[in-house]
Amino acid sequence: MSVSPNAGEPAQASNLGDVPRLITAYFADRPDYGVAEQRVAP
């Protein structure tokens, strides 16, 4: 296993996600059951 060269350094803005967008997508998006790739198998 190798260690990241960024280990111990503050995160750069380019490495951070858009948290408000992710939260909105989590609650707003629903799978389309007509599309096989979006179905969940038990």
N, C-alpha and C positions, 0 to 999 in steps of 0.2 A: 504494500500500500504506500502511496506517495502522499506527501503533504502539499497542500495548495500553496503557491507562492504568496497568496493573499492572506494566509492564516495569521491571525493576530492583528490584522489591519482593519480600520473602519471600512464598512461597505461603501462602494462607489455608487453614485446615483444611477448609473447605467445598469447596475446589478439588482436594483430594487424594483419590485413590481408595483403596479397601480392598485393599491389595496382597495380603495373605494370601488373601482371597476370590478374587481374580483368578488367583492361582497355583493354588489348589485347583480352580477351574473349568477352567483350561487343561488340567490333567492328568486330571481326573475326567470331564468331559463328553465324550460321543461323539455324532457326528451320527446322526440317525435316517434311514437311507437310504430309508425308506418315505415320507418327506416330501420333495417335490420341491424346496422352498426350501433344504433342508439338503444337497443333493447337490452334488458338485464335478464340474464338467465339464472334461475334458482340453483 
